[in-house]
Amino acid sequence: MKKYVVHYRKNDEGKIVETNLDQFFKELFSLYEKYDVSISHEDSHGAFMLEHNNEYNQDWIKEAGICRCLDKYGRDRGDDSYSLPVS
């Protein structure tokens, strides 16, 4: 699995915390396996679809971008998306 950047967010108390995106994907794929369902994209209307779990959909979702995230100091990074995988 690729290495992913850390996503910073505010918790319920307003404190800046790290979200481990590797752990996020691990838990998401565990749900995929548990229910034999994965998230896929349906291009003709732009909606998401649920399909049987498969490697293609896991690879596809890992290419997602993240928007409106915070830096480690709690500053809003703005609307720019960035790709999660880092080399």
Summary of the structure (lengths in Angstrom):
residues: 87
radius of gyration: 14.7
end to end distance: 11.7
largest distance: 40.9
contacts: 182
relative contact order: 0.23
helix: 26%
strand: 32%
